[in-house]
Amino acid sequence: MLSVNIKRTLGDFHLSVAFEAEAGVTGVLGASGCGKSMTLRCIAGIDRPDEGRIVLDGQTLFDSEKRINIPPQKRGVGYLFQNYALFPNMTVKKNILCGLRGEKDPIRRREELNRTMKLLQLEVLENHRPHQLSGGQAQRTALARILVNRPRLLMLDEPFSALDTHLREYLQIEMKRLLEQYGGKVLLVTHSRDEAYQLCDRIAPMDSGLFLTMKPTKELFADPGSVAAALVTGCKNIASAVKTGEYEVEVPDWGLRLKTGQPVGDDVCAVGIRAHYFNDKIEQNRFPIRKTDEMEEPFEMIIRFRHVNQKEETADLWWRMSKEKKPQQMPEALGIAASNIQLLYPER
């Protein structure tokens, strides 16, 4: 179990995070500058929090009150940096062996080296230097250097940001396999919703130095809980709302009332509707609309529209679909299932 409760101020930026993470992959999802990497650096011991406590598997790594601050090399934490930080003058083999500097037994060093190179399929590359490696091979070498020491916690900081787009999807599949084989606790920092959704068992969306919540991945995307979390997870259609019934809200900006699948809390402040959830066949929550624009992507279409009674100063809504499902003629009305209305509340 990893338990983190820390605060850190750097200039005008304030980090205040509290969470617990068990075995499996915990994603930290947020935009650049929200404090994701700073959180990892504090856990690794590279950066020192101003106050708080960090505990890993029962061992206190940091405690401001008790003045405990374990050095990074003694924390049992593996940290994969964005640029991989390989030593350019060393071979793959020697780079990996740097992770075993504390192991003096040559037999043990050879066993761990062989085990890790086999796990990451690096045997034929052991004498290559970093400039001879592809982006994926460099990533696997950097990961091997961490895993060879069997860390109790593995932290990945934007692991695909240095890779070309065409390579990223393939390596995400490979990374998922490696993380499953690792089987320990993993913190994965990313700004990509797709990466977080594909790789993480649970996700903590982050905004302006704060963890907004932490939920199992599919549960978070279905029910983000707050406006900030809905935005981080990619919800395109968000508007203020007020409760008008146990299963009903009014959305003044859109000029309509919506039936909901969940009971509405008294403090509801907004609703969110994902762009894929609109449907021209659904009768529930069906209202007249008018098309304003459309955008074509490689495999999908986005139709922008407005409700008939929508306030003039408000933004268009988004309806996203695969190209083959685009209607020949724009429908006069669109519906949305009550179960797909996301109820959003103030940050707690």
N, C-alpha and C positions, 0 to 999 in steps of 0.2 A: 504494500500500500504506500502510495505517495501522498503526503498531506502538505499543502502549501497555504500559508496565510501570511502575506508580506505586503509591505508598502515601500515605495521608492519614488523619490522626487528628483527630477533632473530638469533644472530650469523651470519652464512653465508646465512641464509634463508631470502628471501624477499617476503612478501605477498603484493599484490597490486590488490584489487578487486573492481569492480564497477558494480552494477546491481540493478534492481528493480524486485520485486516479488509481484504479486497480489494474490487473493484468489485461492485456489487449491494447488496442490503439485508441488513444484519446486525441482528438483533433482540436487545435486552437485555430479558429477561423476568424479572419478579420482583415481589414484594409491595411496597407502599409502605414506605419507610424502609430498603430493603435496599442503597441506594447507587447506584441507577441514574442519577439526575439529577446526583449529585455527580460521577460519572464523566464525564458530558457537560460539566459546568462546568469540570472540570480540563482536558479536551481543548480546550475553547473558549478557555481562558485567563482565565475569570471567577474561578475558584478556583485556588489554587496548591497543587500536591501538596507533601508534606513531603520526598519523595525519589522518584527514578525518572527515566524518560525517555519522551518522546512524539515520534515521528517520523512525518511525513506526506509521502509521495512523495519520500523522500530528504532532506527538510529537517527539521532538529531544531527542534521547537517549544518543547521544554522538556527540560532536562538539569540535574539538581540538582548533579552533580559538576562540570560545566563552567560552572555558573551561567548557563545559557541560559534565558531566559524571554521568548519573542516576544510582543509585545502582541496582544490579541485581534483588533484590526482588521487586523493584518498576517499572520494565520495562514491565510487562505484557507478559513475554516470558516464555514458558515452554520448558525445555531442557531434553530430554530423553538420558541419558548417555549409552555408550556401555554395561556397566556391571549392569545397572539398579539402582545401589546405594540404594537398599532397606535397612532399618534398621533391622538387624537380630533378635533383641530382641523384635520387635513389631509385632503384628498381621497384617493381610492384612488391616483390618478396621483402625487400628491406623496409619499404614503407609499412607493410603489415606488421613486421617484427617490431617496429617502433611501439606498437600497442602492447608489447610484452616486455618492456624494459625492466619491469619489476620481477620477472621470472628468470631465475638464474640457472635452472636445470636445463641443459641443452636438449635432452630427450623430450622433456615436457614442452619446450619451445617448438621443436620440430613437429610434435603431435598436434599442438594447437594450430600451428601454421598450416599443416596439411588439412586439418579438419575444416578450417575456415576457408581456405582457397577452394576446396572441393564444394563447400556449401555455396559459394558465390561464383563457381565455375571460372576460376582464375588460373588454373594449373598451367595452361599453355602460355600465359602472359607473365609468368613470374620474373622473367629477366627484362621485361619491357620497362621503359621509363615513362613518366606521365605524358610527355609530349607525343608519345607513340600510341596513346590510348584514345579511344572514342569517348564521347561524353558519358555513355552508359558504363563503359569499362572503368573510367575514372571514378564514377559514383560507386561502383561495386568495390573498387579498391579501397576507397575511403571508408566505406561501410565495413569492409573486412578488418581494417585497422582498429575499428571500434569493437567489433564483435569478437575478435580473437581474445580479448581480455574478459569476456563473459560479463558485461556490465549488468547491474541490477535494473538500470533504467536506461533506455535508449531514447535520445531526443534528436529529431530531424527538423532542421530549420529550412523551410522552403526547398525540399530536396530535388525538385525538378526545375527550379527557376533558371539554372544554367544550361538547360538542354533545349535543343531545337524543338519546335512544335511537333514535327513528324515523328520524333523519337519519344516524346513524352508519354503518349498513350501506351506504347509497348512497354516502357519501363515501369509504368504504374502497375501493370499486371505482374511484372517480375518482382517489384517491390512488395506487392501484396503477398506473393508466395513466400518471400524471404521473411516478412514480418510474422507470418503464420508459423514458419519453422522456428523463428526466434522464440516466440511464445511468452515473452516477458512483458514488462510494462513499457509502453511507447508513448511519447508525446510528439505529435506531428504538427508543426506550424505551417499554415498555408493561407494564401489569400484566394485560393481557387475552390469554389464550391464543388466542382466536379471531383477534384482530388480528395477533398474531405469526405464526400459522399461515397466514393469508391473504396477508400482505404480505412476509414475510421469506424470503430464500433460505437463510439459516442463522440459528440462534438460540443465544445464550449465556444459559442460566438463571442467575440471580444470587440469592444468599442471604447475608444478614448481611455485606455488604461484599466478598464473594468471587464470582468467576466459577466456576461449578461445572464447566462444560465448554463446548465449542462444536461443534455438529454441524449438518449440513444439516437443514432443518426436519422433513421426514418421518422421517428417521433418528432424530432426537432423540425424537420422540413414540413411535416404535416401540421404542427402546432408550435410555432416559434415562441408565442407567448407575449412578445412585446414588439413595438414598432422597430426598435433598433435591431433586434434579432431577426425580424422579418426582412429588413433591408439587407443585412449581412448574408442571409441565406437566399437572396435573389428575388424576393417577391416584388413584382413590378406595379401592382395595383393596391395602393394603401390610401385610406381616407378616414378622417375622424368619424366617430360613430357614438350614438347614445342608446342606452337600453330603452326599449318600448314595450317589452314583454319578456316572459321567461325564455322564449326561443325566438326573439325578434329584436332587431336593431334598426335604427334610422340612420341613414348616411346622408346628411344634408348636402354635402358637396356634389353628390351624384343624383340627388333629388329622388331618392327611393328608399323603401324599407325592405329588409332582407330577413327571410326565415333562416334560422341557424340550426345546426345539428347538435350543438352543445348548449347547455343552459348558459344564459348570459349573466355574467357577474355585474353587480351594481357599479363597479368602477371601470367597466369597459371604456376604452377611450378611442379605439379605432378598429377597423377590420382590414384584412388582407385577402386578396384573391390572386392566386398564381395564374400566370398568363395561359397555361395549358388547360385550366379548369373550365373555361367558358365552352359552351356547347350550343349549337343551333338546333339541336333536337330536344333538349331538356325543357320541360314545362315549368319546373320549379324555379322560383326567383327569375322569371322571364320578363324582360323589359325591352321596349323599343330602343333601337340604337341607330346611329348614322356613322358610316365610315368616314375617316378623315385622311388616312394615309396607309401605305403598306411598305414593308421592307422585306427584301429577299435575302436569305442566308443560303449557304450551300445546300442544306437539306431541309430547311424549315422556312415558313413564312410567318411574318408578324403583321397582323392587321391592327391598326390603331383606330379607335372609335370613341364616340361619346354617347352617353345616355341622353335621351330627348330633353329631360328636365335638368340636365347637369349644369352647374354654375359655370358661367363663361370663363372665369379666371382660373379654373382648375385644369389640371393636366389630362391629356387623353389617356384612355385605358388601353392595355395591350392584350391581344388575343393571339396566342402562338400555336402553330400546328405544323405537322409534317406537310410537305408540299402536295403529296397525293391526296390529302384530306381537305385541301383548300376548296371551298364551295365554288361552283361555276358562277353563281350569282350571289351577291352579298345578301345575307338574310336581314329581314326587317327587325328581328329581335334575337337576343341571346339569353340563354338560361344558365344558371349555376346551381349545382346541387347544394342543399343546405349543409351537408357534411363537409363541403369544401370552403365554407366561409370560416376564415381564421379570425378568432376573437383575440384582440390585442389589448394589453393592459399596461398601466404605468410600470416603470422599472421598480422592482422591489429590492 
